[in-house]
Amino acid sequence: MRQAATAGKISFVRRWIAGLTVLAIAIVATSVVVLWRRVYDPRQYPGNDHIMLSSALDWAHLTLPECGEHGMRYGYYSNLFGEADMLMRISASRGCVEQFLSANAAEPIDAEDTPPAFVTGAPDAWGWPDNRLLSGYSIAANRTSPAMVELATDLDTTPLADLFVHASSS
């Protein structure tokens, strides 16, 4: 009788260990699938929605010249209400920034004395300027695009330039 009770306890422990093993495998497999689906691009700003740059550009109906892909950072942020924002900074040659403006049919607007709020509101860790004079540009509203686009750049006399982009559906 003692042997039967001991065998029953051993059987229970084995089933319990087998159940924990199956549970651990399920947790690991789920974690791998979830993490695999997250897209990571080292050019992304922290805290963004981890979507590919091409998807963010398609959403905003923007074209990025090849010369701008290396000196750029971006982030795409959305909420449960369907509103989204894309922020991007391109640090490249003046010619490259001008290619971006041309490819996206950007038109100059009256320059302001201060950078636009989307530039000064960026987190300090991003390294966006808060005291430079920037020229503003607009892109004609595209009826198929859910986004309104604001641009600011410093096309000064140096061979390098920064371009700041904000696309928003809100």
C-alpha positions, 0 to 999 in steps of 0.5 A: 500500500505504501508503494502505491501511495509513493508511486502515486506521489511520484506520478503526480510530481512528474505530471506537475513537472511536465505541465510546468515544462509545457507552460515554460515552452509556451511562454518562450515561444510566445515571447519569441513571436512577439519580439520577432514581430517588433521591428527594430531599426537603430535609426528609430527614436526611443519609445516609438511604435517600431514600424519600418521607415518605409511604412512611416514614409508611405503613411506621410506620402514622403520620399526620402532620397538615398543620400538622406538614409544614413544621417537620419533618425525617425520615430512614429507614434500612434494612439488608440484614437487613430491619430499618429505623428512621425518625427524625423531629422536628416543631417546631411549635405545641403544638396541632399536636404534640397533633394528632399525638399524638391522630391516632396514639392516643399514650398518655402513659407515665411520664416519665423523668429523661432523654430516651430513648436515640434522642433523645440518640443522634441526630447532633449535626448534627441539633440534637436536644436532649440535656439537656431533660426530655421526656415519653414517649408510646407508641403501641399496637402495630399488628398490621399495622405492622412498626414499634414506635414511641417518642415524646418531646415537650416540651409545656411552657408555651411555644406551641411544642413539639418532638416526636421520633419513632422507629419501628423494626422491629428 
